[in-house]
Structures are given as structure tokens and as C-alpha cells.
Amino acid sequence: MKNSQSTYFSQRRKKQENKPSEPKKTVLFNKPYMVLTQFTDQQERKTLKDFIPILNVYAAGRLDRDSEGLLILTNDGKLANKISSPKNKTSKTYWVQVEGQPCASDLDKLRNGITLNDGPTVAAKVEQILAPDLWERTPPVRFRANIPTTWLSITITEGRNRQVRRMTAHIGFPTLRLIRYSIGNWTLDNIASGEYVELSSTKSELN
């Protein structure tokens, strides 16, 4: 009896070892505003299922429901870890529209690192930029009359909950709109809001 069981499990193990692994998939998705970065939701809110028909891929890292922009989906665990783990220091660049007009000394605070309620931040790369040519957001951003807004490019290597929003609020300039433009060498370029691109194996290396 023991020999037959041993033979059975040995044959089963060999079948599993010989089973071809599923090809690695990497998808770049331009997530619209108010879409959850998951495929199901009991409250029937919009999810990835409404946009991504590809099976067996999952979001690598987070992007808040009220944020927009680049989201990576993959079935590659190593890639997902490289993107989501702060230990790997993968850079992520955000285009951020803030209320008000921060001056150089305000931005220097972010460049040098600030202390949030969950600890100090790593120094960020921060630049003021011209308003990017973007799709219309639905619903549109609510502006306060007579208060100007400013666009910033903020690059961080951490991934704390709502970190960029908390950073701009900390220096007195609340975030009105937040779009993730890039993760490593991958960007939103030529991907419309709500659209996705599946990378070929030759282009699926994250730098």
C-alpha cells in the first residue's frame, strides 16, 4: 500500500513539474477617477473588471480610488514585489494639482523630507510644471473661486497610504487632482484614460 501511494504521489509531482508555466503577463492601465484597483466589489462600484478583460492578472501596488493614472497589473509575483515593496525603491512619479501657489521654500520641505504622522518621508524629487495636456475628469475638479492652482511633479520611492496627498497638505497646499504618470521606466504616454496596453515579453522589464 505504501509503495502504491509513493508511486502515485511521485507521478503526480512529475506531472506538476512538467506542466508548462503560464506566460508572464504585464499590463499598463490608465485608471480613471473613482475606479477601484480590484476586480470585484460588493457595493457595485466600478472596478478593474469594467476595463480589463485579461484573466489572472492583479494590481501590483495601490492607487487610491480617487486618484488616476498608471496602474500595473501582472501575474508575475517578482515584478509585483519589485513595484510594491518599499525595499526595492522603485520610483513613482505623480502629477499633482494643488490648491494655491507653493514657493521654492515650500517645495524644498518636500525635497528634504518631512515628518508625517507615520514617520519621516524619504526626500522626494519635486518640480513645478506647466499644466499637462490631460483628459477631462468626470466629475470635474471643484475649484474655489479666486484661488489659483499649481501643478507639481513629485517622484517618491515609498508607497504609504495616500502619501502624496498628505505631503502636500502638510506644507499647506491640498491636492485637488492626483495622476500617477510613471512607475520606473513605464509611463502613461499614449494610453488614454480607461485604456490599457499589454506589454510584449521583450518590453516587460522594469528599470
C-alpha positions as CSV (number, residue, x, y, z in Angstrom):
1,M,0.0,0.0,0.0
2,K,2.8,2.4,0.9
3,N,4.6,1.7,-2.3
4,S,1.5,2.4,-4.4
5,Q,0.9,5.7,-2.6
6,S,4.5,6.6,-3.1
7,T,4.3,5.9,-6.8
8,Y,1.1,7.9,-7.1
9,F,2.5,11.0,-5.4
10,S,5.7,10.7,-7.4
11,Q,3.9,10.6,-10.7
12,R,1.7,13.5,-9.6
13,R,4.7,15.6,-8.6
14,K,6.3,14.9,-12.0
15,K,3.1,16.0,-13.8
16,Q,3.1,19.2,-11.8
17,E,6.8,19.8,-12.5
18,N,6.3,19.1,-16.2
19,K,3.2,21.3,-16.5
20,P,4.2,24.4,-18.6
21,S,4.1,27.6,-16.5
22,E,1.7,30.3,-17.6
23,P,3.4,33.0,-19.7
24,K,4.1,36.2,-17.7
25,K,1.7,39.0,-18.4
26,T,2.3,42.7,-17.8
27,V,-0.5,45.3,-18.4
28,L,-0.2,49.1,-18.2
29,F,-3.6,50.6,-17.4
30,N,-4.6,54.2,-17.2
31,K,-7.0,54.1,-14.3
32,P,-9.9,56.6,-14.4
33,Y,-11.1,58.5,-11.4
34,M,-13.3,56.6,-8.9
35,V,-12.3,53.1,-10.1
36,L,-11.2,50.5,-7.5
37,T,-8.0,48.7,-8.1
38,Q,-9.6,45.3,-7.7
39,F,-11.9,43.1,-9.8
40,T,-14.9,42.7,-7.5
41,D,-16.9,45.0,-5.2
42,Q,-19.9,44.1,-3.2
43,Q,-21.1,47.8,-3.4
44,E,-21.2,47.6,-7.2
45,R,-18.7,50.4,-7.7
46,K,-16.5,50.5,-10.8
47,T,-13.6,48.0,-10.7
48,L,-10.9,46.7,-13.0
49,K,-13.3,44.2,-14.3
50,D,-15.1,47.0,-16.2
51,F,-11.9,47.7,-18.2
52,I,-9.6,44.8,-18.2
53,P,-10.7,41.5,-19.9
54,I,-7.3,39.8,-19.3
55,L,-7.5,36.8,-16.9
56,N,-5.2,36.0,-14.0
57,V,-3.6,39.4,-13.6
58,Y,-3.7,41.5,-10.4
59,A,-2.8,45.1,-9.4
60,A,0.8,45.5,-8.3
61,G,0.7,48.1,-5.6
62,R,-2.1,50.5,-4.8
63,L,-3.6,53.5,-6.4
64,D,-6.4,55.2,-4.5
65,R,-10.0,55.2,-5.9
66,D,-9.9,59.0,-6.1
67,S,-6.6,59.0,-7.9
68,E,-5.9,58.4,-11.6
69,G,-3.2,57.2,-13.8
70,L,-0.7,54.4,-14.2
71,L,-1.5,51.0,-12.7
72,I,0.5,47.9,-13.4
73,L,-1.3,44.5,-13.5
74,T,0.6,41.3,-13.7
75,N,0.7,37.6,-12.9
76,D,4.5,37.9,-12.1
77,G,5.0,37.8,-8.3
78,K,8.6,39.0,-8.5
79,L,7.5,42.0,-10.6
80,A,4.6,42.8,-8.3
81,N,7.0,42.7,-5.3
82,K,9.5,44.9,-7.1
83,I,6.8,47.6,-7.6
84,S,5.0,47.4,-4.3
85,S,7.8,46.8,-1.7
86,P,9.5,50.0,-0.4
87,K,12.7,48.0,0.0
88,N,13.1,48.0,-3.8
89,K,12.9,51.8,-4.0
90,T,11.1,51.8,-7.4
91,S,10.5,55.4,-8.4
92,K,6.9,56.5,-8.9
93,T,6.2,60.0,-10.4
94,Y,2.9,61.8,-9.8
95,W,1.4,64.8,-11.5
96,V,-0.3,66.7,-8.7
97,Q,-2.6,69.7,-8.9
98,V,-2.6,71.6,-5.7
99,E,-4.7,74.5,-4.4
100,G,-2.6,77.6,-4.1
101,Q,0.9,78.6,-5.3
102,P,3.7,77.0,-3.3
103,C,7.0,78.8,-3.4
104,A,10.5,77.4,-3.6
105,S,10.9,77.1,0.2
106,D,7.7,75.1,0.4
107,L,8.9,72.6,-2.2
108,D,12.3,72.4,-0.5
109,K,10.5,70.9,2.5
110,L,9.3,68.0,0.4
111,R,12.7,67.7,-1.3
112,N,14.4,67.4,2.1
113,G,11.8,65.1,3.7
114,I,9.0,66.0,6.1
115,T,7.6,64.2,9.1
116,L,4.1,62.8,8.7
117,N,2.0,61.1,11.4
118,D,3.5,57.7,10.4
119,G,7.1,58.9,10.4
120,P,9.5,60.9,8.2
121,T,9.4,60.7,4.5
122,V,12.4,60.0,2.2
123,A,13.5,63.0,0.3
124,A,11.3,63.5,-2.8
125,K,12.1,64.9,-6.2
126,V,9.7,67.9,-6.7
127,E,9.4,70.3,-9.6
128,Q,6.7,72.8,-10.6
129,I,5.4,72.0,-14.1
130,L,3.1,73.5,-16.7
131,A,-0.4,72.1,-16.6
132,P,-0.2,68.8,-18.6
133,D,-2.5,68.1,-21.5
134,L,-4.9,65.7,-19.9
135,W,-8.3,64.1,-20.4
136,E,-11.4,65.6,-18.8
137,R,-12.1,64.2,-15.4
138,T,-15.6,63.0,-14.6
139,P,-16.8,64.6,-12.4
140,P,-14.6,67.7,-12.9
141,V,-12.3,69.0,-10.1
142,R,-14.1,71.6,-7.9
143,F,-12.1,74.8,-7.7
144,R,-12.6,77.6,-5.2
145,A,-13.1,81.0,-6.8
146,N,-10.2,83.4,-6.8
147,I,-7.7,80.8,-5.6
148,P,-5.1,79.7,-8.1
149,T,-3.8,76.2,-8.6
150,T,-0.4,74.8,-9.3
151,W,0.8,71.6,-11.0
152,L,3.7,69.7,-9.5
153,S,5.7,66.7,-10.5
154,I,6.5,64.6,-7.4
155,T,8.7,61.5,-7.5
156,I,8.9,59.2,-4.5
157,T,10.2,55.7,-3.8
158,E,7.9,54.9,-0.9
159,G,4.3,53.8,-1.1
160,R,2.5,54.8,2.1
161,N,-1.3,55.2,2.2
162,R,-2.2,58.5,0.5
163,Q,1.3,59.7,0.9
164,V,1.5,62.4,-1.8
165,R,-1.8,63.9,-0.7
166,R,-0.6,64.0,2.9
167,M,2.7,65.5,1.9
168,T,1.1,68.5,0.0
169,A,-1.4,69.0,2.8
170,H,1.5,69.1,5.3
171,I,3.0,72.1,3.6
172,G,-0.4,73.8,3.3
173,F,-1.4,73.1,-0.3
174,P,-4.2,70.5,-0.5
175,T,-4.2,68.1,-3.5
176,L,-7.1,68.7,-5.9
177,R,-6.1,66.1,-8.6
178,L,-3.5,63.3,-8.5
179,I,-2.3,61.4,-11.5
180,R,0.4,58.7,-11.4
181,Y,2.5,59.3,-14.5
182,S,5.2,56.7,-14.2
183,I,6.4,53.6,-12.4
184,G,10.1,53.1,-13.1
185,N,10.6,53.4,-16.8
186,W,6.9,52.7,-17.7
187,T,4.7,55.8,-18.3
188,L,1.2,56.8,-19.3
189,D,2.4,58.0,-22.7
190,N,-0.1,57.1,-25.4
191,I,-2.5,55.4,-23.1
192,A,-5.9,57.1,-22.9
193,S,-7.9,57.1,-19.6
194,G,-9.7,53.8,-19.2
195,E,-7.4,52.1,-21.8
196,Y,-4.6,49.6,-21.3
197,V,-1.6,48.2,-23.1
198,E,-0.3,44.6,-22.7
199,L,3.4,44.6,-22.9
200,S,5.3,42.0,-25.0
201,S,7.9,39.9,-23.2
202,T,10.7,42.0,-24.7
203,K,9.3,45.2,-23.2
204,S,8.2,43.9,-19.8
205,E,11.5,44.7,-17.9
206,L,11.0,47.3,-15.2
207,N,14.0,49.6,-14.7
